[in-house]
Amino acid sequence: MKGTQVLVKDFNSISNLEEVIEFSNTTKSQTLNYLQSYNSDIEKRVLEVKSKNGKTYHFPYEKVLQHIITHEVHHIGQLSVWAREIGKKPISSDLLFRQI
């Protein structure tokens, strides 16, 4: 959506928690920079995506951002379930007061 190369990480190359944290900090920083520049003009832009079978899809940026937020909430839910499974307190799903 920024018109720049997507950061791709070979997750098999991550072997310890420090590398997970480093990747998280990098992506969090890039996301924050993008969101700080986001405005109503950007919402009206359209992202064109080509599927593997060659079909082209068009999505308004506003809809893509909503999808990303929903996907993040999905991952928070996954982490909460896994935490409970190993006897840990689940993380908060409160996006208003979390420092994200």
Secondary structure as GFF3:
##gff-version 3
##sequence-region A 1 100
A	DSSP	three_ten_helix	11	13	.	.	.	ID=ss1
A	DSSP	alpha_helix	17	37	.	.	.	ID=ss2
A	DSSP	alpha_helix	40	43	.	.	.	ID=ss3
A	DSSP	beta_strand	46	50	.	.	.	ID=ss4
A	DSSP	beta_strand	56	60	.	.	.	ID=ss5
A	DSSP	alpha_helix	61	85	.	.	.	ID=ss6
###
